[in-house]
Amino acid sequence: MPSAFIAEQMRRKGLRRICVISGSPPFRDTATQQWQSAFPGDWLRVTTAPAGHADEHLAQRARQFLGQEWLHAIYDASQGLHLETFAALAGTLVAGSWLILLLPESSSQQPIIDVDSLRWAECEQPIATPIFYRHLWRQLRRDSNHLIWREGEPRPQDRPLTMDDWTPQGGAQQQAIIEELLCLPEGNCIVTAPRGRGKSALGGMLAALQPPCIITGPAKVATAVMARHAGEHYHFRAPDAILAAEDPGSWQWLIIDEAASLPTPQLQALIARFPRCLLLTTTEGYEGTGQGFLLKFGASGVVTKHFTLMTPQRYSVGDPLESFIERLLVLRDLPSSTVTRSPSLTLRAYQPADWFQYPTLATNTFQLLQAAHYRTTPVDLRRMMDAPHCGYWQMVEGEHCYGALGWVEEGEQSAELAQAVWRGERRPRGNLVVQSLAAHSRFPEAMLLASRRISRLAVSQPLRREGIGSRLVHALRENSQDKDFLSVSFGYTPELWHFWQRCGFQMVRIGTQREASSGCYAAMAIYPLTPAGQQLCKQAVAHFQRDWPIQQARYSPELSLGEWPSEDALFSQQDYEELVGFAQAHRPLSVSFPALWRAQQRYPHVECGQYLQHCLQRSQLPAGWSRKLWLLQLRRETADFLTLLPESSGQPT
């Protein structure tokens, strides 16, 4: 069948499709060139790892292409698949598009060593990911509209498309939303939609109908669709430039494209400057903070109206490519299970093979975790399927999951690595809490001990406050007796901290900056299991409680954790060693500041450098200094300060 006829049929029917090309590198190159010749177009090429093509774009740097439209695309997954970028790339394609997926030879039978696993598997070397690739091939084979071309087999033959012609239907929904927005005197509105629904076009149309509007977002290049619809009324400024301006100006609207990609504090600061704001974002998790946007910001009470766009604009309902992406990312909701009684729950250990032996239960578990956690992205699906050194406990009835806890192994690292992390010279992948205890809390020995970190905890909404979460934590504790301690990192709220306290955890650290995804400070707590764990916990808690009043006053005065019994606040030997680490190594200022403060209090008459004195009195950078140069100067002045201290400094008195 002629290629031109196929392309025209796909455009008229509103379809986008996948062609898988699987084989050796020479075969993939030849077959891809043939396909490109048969279907002329722009052909954006994205790859997980460099493959040597002049026109390729690395997946981790391809965010600039989001928010644009393309006719055809190639994703080279021969060395692994960056799932978020692959899904987002599919979302940029229009009716009549082909997405070529390049896979290595015999990839349906032999596991691929996936370079992308370095992002999420917490391993030093790439790993094979057989569960995910079996899942990938299963979804590809479910739809005959996708074509598979293997080396050694004839080029697949297409067939006529028999469905009705497509007419875009989303315009009426767009127009209804715009009419409501035009009548709004003030307020903050959100428009959420899966990709391809026309939310960026809606923003551009609003800018054209009610000028002047100021448009912002993570990247100007990603607002090309909005610019096309706004025409001469397109005015873009970067978020930082808007916040830096003394006068925000007389704009009708602030329109924020892909709002979920911006840090929550920055987003809050932006909307506080304008009487009317329109926030546009996808909710599919490609940006990494989409869940946080809806769970945290969307429920904060500052949103006047929440609109949704559901009808595709760039392709038809039931489009094969969109259906494939939804199945691949487990975005399609299972039939709802209404809880009318307290279910009889069974504790169960999840196994990766559940995706094929108990697919409904595995899907239900992932969707429960996804709905409950603001940070859940496609990376978590990859990790759940194939990452080593992690696991999950489930509370289930039949094939429905009502509670789930995820954990990951940490620690048992070398003493040399632990010291390098303490000095600020190394930050290897993984080991989130134990690395933080070494880098931010003076305890490199935490990296030597064996521990498990709770990475996820979710309970079905109707069954919360019935002890299910505590039962899951207890199950992990009872099955971790060969470990020294358990740990957890979470966005601090009084309610969450109360839960972890009831589970027996003790606070050992709170971060000095709010997280972009949650708008909360990161908190860390541990539960000791062995004498070594108990000793670490006792020391870490005492250190945190000693530093907290100073840290809070400088970095988070609005945060209150209650009062602790007063501890010795005198300058100590540990403080002296901390300052040596700051002056001679790469210890962070936020970590060393309490020791600097206590040193200045202990020796107020010892000469202190000009910029060190400025640092002790103010948190802002001196005028005209970059943070990098300022830190370098502070380290020099701290080294000089240490040489002036009496020989008995830091010794017990």
Sequence and secondary structure as in RCSB ss.txt:
>XXXX:A:sequence
MPSAFIAEQMRRKGLRRICVISGSPPFRDTATQQWQSAFPGDWLRVTTAPAGHADEHLAQRARQFLGQEWLHAIY
DASQGLHLETFAALAGTLVAGSWLILLLPESSSQQPIIDVDSLRWAECEQPIATPIFYRHLWRQLRRDSNHLIWR
EGEPRPQDRPLTMDDWTPQGGAQQQAIIEELLCLPEGNCIVTAPRGRGKSALGGMLAALQPPCIITGPAKVATAV
MARHAGEHYHFRAPDAILAAEDPGSWQWLIIDEAASLPTPQLQALIARFPRCLLLTTTEGYEGTGQGFLLKFGAS
GVVTKHFTLMTPQRYSVGDPLESFIERLLVLRDLPSSTVTRSPSLTLRAYQPADWFQYPTLATNTFQLLQAAHYR
TTPVDLRRMMDAPHCGYWQMVEGEHCYGALGWVEEGEQSAELAQAVWRGERRPRGNLVVQSLAAHSRFPEAMLLA
SRRISRLAVSQPLRREGIGSRLVHALRENSQDKDFLSVSFGYTPELWHFWQRCGFQMVRIGTQREASSGCYAAMA
IYPLTPAGQQLCKQAVAHFQRDWPIQQARYSPELSLGEWPSEDALFSQQDYEELVGFAQAHRPLSVSFPALWRAQ
QRYPHVECGQYLQHCLQRSQLPAGWSRKLWLLQLRRETADFLTLLPESSGQPT
>XXXX:A:secstr
  HHHHHHHHHHHT  EEEEEES HHHHHHHHHHHHHHS S  EEEESS  S TTEEEGGGGGGGTTS BS EEE
E TT   HHHHHHHHHTB TT EEEEEE TTTTTS  EETTHHHHS  SS EE HHHHHHHHHHHHT TTSEEEE
TTS         S      THHHHHHHHHHHHT SSEEEEEE  TTSSHHHHHHHHHHHS  EEEE S GGGGHH
HHHHHGGG  B  HHHHHH SS    SEEEETTGGGS HHHHHHHHTT SEEEEEE  SSTTS HHHIIIIITTS
S  SEEEE  S SSS TT HHHHHHHHHTT S        S    EEEE  TTHHHHSHHHHHHHHHHHHHH TT
  HHHHHHHHH SSEEEEEEEETTEEEEEEEEEEEE   HHHHHHHHTTS   SS HHHHHHHHTTS GGGGTSE
EEEEEEEEE GGGTTSSHHHHHHHHHHHT TTSSEEEEEEE  HHHHHHHHHTT EEEEEEEEE TTTSSEEEEE
EEE SHHHHHHHHHHHHHHHHHHHHHHHHH TT           S  HHHHHHHHHHHHS   HHHHHHHHHHHH
HH TTS   HHHHHHHH SS  TT  HHHHHHHHHHHHHHHHHTS TTTTS  
